[in-house]
Amino acid sequence: MHREDLLREVARFFGWARLGADIRDALTGDIDALIAAGYLIESEGGLMYAEGS
């Protein structure tokens, strides 16, 4: 799943019609933290769950 798709799905899950800059920044920071912690892997194909996490 690509970052933009994930951000859009999170917004939809919470019932938000759009993502403001502050929400986008917070969610992007969360995604970056999950990548740094090894829970997600980012490649050209998008984000995916890291096996064994």
N, CA, C and O atoms as a GROMACS GRO file, in nm:
protein
  212
    1MET      N    1   0.085  -0.116   0.000
    1MET     CA    2   0.000   0.000   0.000
    1MET      C    3   0.090   0.123   0.000
    1MET      O    4   0.186   0.131   0.077
    2HIS      N    5   0.060   0.217  -0.084
    2HIS     CA    6   0.138   0.340  -0.090
    2HIS      C    7   0.099   0.434   0.024
    2HIS      O    8  -0.013   0.427   0.075
    3ARG      N    9   0.190   0.520   0.063
    3ARG     CA   10   0.165   0.613   0.174
    3ARG      C   11   0.036   0.691   0.156
    3ARG      O   12  -0.045   0.700   0.248
    4GLU      N   13   0.016   0.747   0.039
    4GLU     CA   14  -0.104   0.828   0.015
    4GLU      C   15  -0.231   0.747   0.033
    4GLU      O   16  -0.330   0.797   0.087
    5ASP      N   17  -0.228   0.621  -0.012
    5ASP     CA   18  -0.344   0.533   0.006
    5ASP      C   19  -0.368   0.508   0.154
    5ASP      O   20  -0.483   0.509   0.200
    6LEU      N   21  -0.261   0.484   0.229
    6LEU     CA   22  -0.274   0.460   0.372
    6LEU      C   23  -0.329   0.584   0.443
    6LEU      O   24  -0.419   0.573   0.526
    7LEU      N   25  -0.275   0.700   0.410
    7LEU     CA   26  -0.324   0.823   0.471
    7LEU      C   27  -0.473   0.844   0.441
    7LEU      O   28  -0.550   0.883   0.529
    8ARG      N   29  -0.513   0.818   0.319
    8ARG     CA   30  -0.653   0.833   0.278
    8ARG      C   31  -0.743   0.735   0.354
    8ARG      O   32  -0.853   0.772   0.396
    9GLU      N   33  -0.697   0.611   0.370
    9GLU     CA   34  -0.776   0.511   0.441
    9GLU      C   35  -0.788   0.542   0.590
    9GLU      O   36  -0.892   0.519   0.650
   10VAL      N   37  -0.681   0.594   0.649
   10VAL     CA   38  -0.687   0.633   0.790
   10VAL      C   39  -0.788   0.746   0.807
   10VAL      O   40  -0.868   0.744   0.901
   11ALA      N   41  -0.785   0.843   0.718
   11ALA     CA   42  -0.882   0.953   0.725
   11ALA      C   43  -1.024   0.900   0.712
   11ALA      O   44  -1.113   0.942   0.786
   12ARG      N   45  -1.045   0.810   0.619
   12ARG     CA   46  -1.178   0.752   0.599
   12ARG      C   47  -1.223   0.675   0.722
   12ARG      O   48  -1.339   0.683   0.762
   13PHE      N   49  -1.131   0.598   0.783
   13PHE     CA   50  -1.161   0.521   0.902
   13PHE      C   51  -1.212   0.611   1.015
   13PHE      O   52  -1.306   0.576   1.086
   14PHE      N   53  -1.148   0.726   1.032
   14PHE     CA   54  -1.187   0.818   1.138
   14PHE      C   55  -1.300   0.912   1.097
   14PHE      O   56  -1.345   0.994   1.177
   15GLY      N   57  -1.347   0.901   0.973
   15GLY     CA   58  -1.459   0.983   0.929
   15GLY      C   59  -1.421   1.124   0.888
   15GLY      O   60  -1.506   1.213   0.883
   16TRP      N   61  -1.293   1.145   0.859
   16TRP     CA   62  -1.248   1.278   0.819
   16TRP      C   63  -1.266   1.294   0.669
   16TRP      O   64  -1.230   1.206   0.591
   17ALA      N   65  -1.322   1.407   0.629
   17ALA     CA   66  -1.343   1.434   0.486
   17ALA      C   67  -1.212   1.468   0.415
   17ALA      O   68  -1.198   1.444   0.295
   18ARG      N   69  -1.118   1.525   0.488
   18ARG     CA   70  -0.990   1.561   0.428
   18ARG      C   71  -0.881   1.558   0.534
   18ARG      O   72  -0.910   1.554   0.654
   19LEU      N   73  -0.758   1.559   0.489
   19LEU     CA   74  -0.644   1.563   0.580
   19LEU      C   75  -0.583   1.702   0.579
   19LEU      O   76  -0.535   1.748   0.475
   20GLY      N   77  -0.585   1.769   0.692
   20GLY     CA   78  -0.516   1.896   0.703
   20GLY      C   79  -0.367   1.872   0.717
   20GLY      O   80  -0.323   1.759   0.739
   21ALA      N   81  -0.291   1.978   0.705
   21ALA     CA   82  -0.145   1.966   0.713
   21ALA      C   83  -0.100   1.910   0.847
   21ALA      O   84  -0.006   1.830   0.852
   22ASP      N   85  -0.166   1.950   0.955
   22ASP     CA   86  -0.125   1.902   1.087
   22ASP      C   87  -0.151   1.752   1.104
   22ASP      O   88  -0.068   1.680   1.160
   23ILE      N   89  -0.265   1.706   1.056
   23ILE     CA   90  -0.297   1.563   1.065
   23ILE      C   91  -0.205   1.483   0.973
   23ILE      O   92  -0.154   1.378   1.012
   24ARG      N   93  -0.185   1.531   0.852
   24ARG     CA   94  -0.095   1.464   0.756
   24ARG      C   95   0.046   1.452   0.815
   24ARG      O   96   0.108   1.346   0.805
   25ASP      N   97   0.095   1.559   0.877
   25ASP     CA   98   0.229   1.556   0.937
   25ASP      C   99   0.236   1.455   1.051
   25ASP      O  100   0.334   1.382   1.063
   26ALA      N  101   0.132   1.451   1.135
   26ALA     CA  102   0.131   1.357   1.247
   26ALA      C  103   0.128   1.213   1.198
   26ALA      O  104   0.204   1.129   1.247
   27LEU      N  105   0.043   1.184   1.101
   27LEU     CA  106   0.034   1.048   1.048
   27LEU      C  107   0.161   1.007   0.975
   27LEU      O  108   0.205   0.893   0.986
   28THR      N  109   0.219   1.098   0.901
   28THR     CA  110   0.345   1.070   0.832
   28THR      C  111   0.455   1.041   0.933
   28THR      O  112   0.538   0.952   0.912
   29GLY      N  113   0.456   1.116   1.043
   29GLY     CA  114   0.553   1.089   1.150
   29GLY      C  115   0.533   0.952   1.211
   29GLY      O  116   0.630   0.883   1.243
   30ASP      N  117   0.407   0.912   1.227
   30ASP     CA  118   0.378   0.779   1.281
   30ASP      C  119   0.426   0.670   1.185
   30ASP      O  120   0.483   0.570   1.229
   31ILE      N  121   0.402   0.689   1.056
   31ILE     CA  122   0.449   0.591   0.957
   31ILE      C  123   0.601   0.582   0.960
   31ILE      O  124   0.657   0.473   0.958
   32ASP      N  125   0.667   0.696   0.965
   32ASP     CA  126   0.814   0.698   0.972
   32ASP      C  127   0.865   0.625   1.097
   32ASP      O  128   0.964   0.553   1.091
   33ALA      N  129   0.796   0.644   1.210
   33ALA     CA  130   0.835   0.578   1.334
   33ALA      C  131   0.817   0.427   1.323
   33ALA      O  132   0.901   0.351   1.373
   34LEU      N  133   0.710   0.382   1.258
   34LEU     CA  134   0.687   0.238   1.240
   34LEU      C  135   0.793   0.177   1.148
   34LEU      O  136   0.834   0.063   1.168
   35ILE      N  137   0.836   0.253   1.048
   35ILE     CA  138   0.944   0.206   0.960
   35ILE      C  139   1.075   0.197   1.038
   35ILE      O  140   1.147   0.098   1.029
   36ALA      N  141   1.105   0.302   1.116
   36ALA     CA  142   1.229   0.303   1.194
   36ALA      C  143   1.232   0.191   1.298
   36ALA      O  144   1.339   0.136   1.327
   37ALA      N  145   1.116   0.156   1.353
   37ALA     CA  146   1.108   0.050   1.454
   37ALA      C  147   1.108  -0.089   1.392
   37ALA      O  148   1.116  -0.189   1.464
   38GLY      N  149   1.098  -0.096   1.259
   38GLY     CA  150   1.102  -0.224   1.192
   38GLY      C  151   0.966  -0.293   1.176
   38GLY      O  152   0.961  -0.410   1.139
   39TYR      N  153   0.857  -0.222   1.204
   39TYR     CA  154   0.724  -0.281   1.189
   39TYR      C  155   0.672  -0.273   1.046
   39TYR      O  156   0.592  -0.356   1.004
   40LEU      N  157   0.718  -0.173   0.973
   40LEU     CA  158   0.680  -0.155   0.833
   40LEU      C  159   0.806  -0.150   0.748
   40LEU      O  160   0.913  -0.109   0.795
   41ILE      N  161   0.792  -0.192   0.624
   41ILE     CA  162   0.899  -0.181   0.526
   41ILE      C  163   0.845  -0.097   0.411
   41ILE      O  164   0.732  -0.119   0.366
   42GLU      N  165   0.925  -0.002   0.364
   42GLU     CA  166   0.884   0.080   0.251
   42GLU      C  167   0.972   0.047   0.132
   42GLU      O  168   1.095   0.047   0.142
   43SER      N  169   0.909   0.020   0.018
   43SER     CA  170   0.980  -0.008  -0.105
   43SER      C  171   0.911   0.068  -0.218
   43SER      O  172   0.816   0.143  -0.194
   44GLU      N  173   0.958   0.047  -0.339
   44GLU     CA  174   0.894   0.112  -0.453
   44GLU      C  175   0.748   0.070  -0.466
   44GLU      O  176   0.666   0.146  -0.517
   45GLY      N  177   0.717  -0.050  -0.421
   45GLY     CA  178   0.580  -0.101  -0.426
   45GLY      C  179   0.490  -0.047  -0.318
   45GLY      O  180   0.369  -0.070  -0.321
   46GLY      N  181   0.546   0.024  -0.221
   46GLY     CA  182   0.468   0.082  -0.114
   46GLY      C  183   0.510   0.030   0.022
   46GLY      O  184   0.621  -0.020   0.039
   47LEU      N  185   0.420   0.043   0.117
   47LEU     CA  186   0.444   0.001   0.253
   47LEU      C  187   0.388  -0.140   0.273
   47LEU      O  188   0.284  -0.176   0.217
   48MET      N  189   0.458  -0.218   0.352
   48MET     CA  190   0.405  -0.348   0.388
   48MET      C  191   0.452  -0.384   0.528
   48MET      O  192   0.554  -0.336   0.576
   49TYR      N  193   0.375  -0.471   0.591
   49TYR     CA  194   0.404  -0.519   0.724
   49TYR      C  195   0.532  -0.602   0.722
   49TYR      O  196   0.550  -0.686   0.634
   50ALA      N  197   0.620  -0.577   0.817
   50ALA     CA  198   0.744  -0.652   0.826
   50ALA      C  199   0.716  -0.788   0.889
   50ALA      O  200   0.664  -0.794   1.001
   51GLU      N  201   0.750  -0.894   0.822
   51GLU     CA  202   0.730  -1.029   0.875
   51GLU      C  203   0.804  -1.045   1.007
   51GLU      O  204   0.919  -1.001   1.020
   52GLY      N  205   0.739  -1.107   1.103
   52GLY     CA  206   0.802  -1.134   1.231
   52GLY      C  207   0.799  -1.018   1.328
   52GLY      O  208   0.857  -1.027   1.436
   53SER      N  209   0.732  -0.909   1.292
   53SER     CA  210   0.723  -0.794   1.382
   53SER      C  211   0.610  -0.808   1.478
   53SER      O  212   0.588  -0.720   1.562
   0.00000   0.00000   0.00000
